[in-house]
Amino acid sequence: MAYVLQRKLLLINTTILRRGHKMDAEQQVGVLLLEAAVLMVVGMGVVFGFLMVLVFAVQAMSRLLKHSGPAATTAAVATTQSAAVPAAVVAAISVAIEHHQKQNKG
């Protein structure tokens, strides 16, 4: 639709210029504003279309990851448990986390 409107504007401009009529400043400003409006609508349409595609892609990926999510977390837990982290390291990490949370509460 915007392409058709732009073609009509171009046709009007060329017809006016071929007939030897010169546009005054107000007519030129009107034509330029109309062309700017067409360009703005086309640009906004392209951005809106891209954002809609992006939203649907993110939703599709989220659905896909929900189905494969639990298997991945159980695999991660199994590898963590098999690594056998020493109890002293786990205790040190827990104390550090608690200290950090207490410092950043207020």
N, C-alpha and C positions, 0 to 999 in steps of 0.2 A: 504494500500500500504506500509506504513512504517512497519507494522507488518510482511509482506511478506519479505521485504528487511532485516529486523532484523533476521528472521528465516534463510534466505539464508546465512547471515554472520555467524550465529552460526553453520550452516551445513559446511561451508567452514572451519571454525576454527577446528571443531571436525574432519573433514576429514584429514586435514593437520597433526593434532596431532596423529591420529590413524596410519597414514602411517609412523610415526616415523620421519617425517621431522620437524626439528626445525626451527621456523621462526627467522630470524635475526632481529635486532633492527629496521631496516627500515620497514620491513613487519609488525612488531608489532605496530609500530607507525601508519602505514597506516590503519590497521584494527581498531585501537582505534579512529583515526580521522573519519573514516567512521561511526563507531558506534556513535560517538559524534554528527556527522552531522545528523544522523537519529533521535537521541534523540532530537536535537534542532528543527528539522522540526516538529516532533510530538508535542513537547511542544508549538511551535508557532501556530500550527494548533488548538490545544485545546484552547489556549488563544484567538485566533481570533474567533473561534466558540462561545466561551462564550461571547465575546464582541458583536458579532452580535446578539445573543439572547438578551443581555441586551439592545441594541439599539432598537430592535423591541418591547421589553416589555415596554420601556419608551415611545416610540411613541404610543403604544396602550393605555397606561394609560393616556397620554396627550389627545388623542382623546376622551377617555371616560370622562375625567374631563371637557373637553370643552362643552360637552353636558349637564353635570349636574352642570356646574359652575354658570351660571346666576341664577338659582333657589337658590343656596346656598347663593349667595351674596344678593339677595333680602330678604332672610330669615334673614340674619345677620343684614341688614339695619332695618328691621322691629323690631327685638329684641332691637336694639340700640335705635330706636325712642321710643319704648314703655317703656324703662328704664327711660326716662325723666331726662337726665343729666342736672344739673343746669347750667344756662348761665354763671355764674361766673367761673365755672370749665372749661367750653369750652373756655372762653376767656383766662384764665390762661394758658391752654395747647397751644393755638394758639400763644400767646406771647412767650412762651418757645421754640416752634418750630422755629419761626422766628428768635429769638436770636441765637439759635443753628446754623441755616443755615447761618446767617451773620458771625458768628465766624469761620465757617469751609469753607467759600468760597475760601480764599486765601491759 
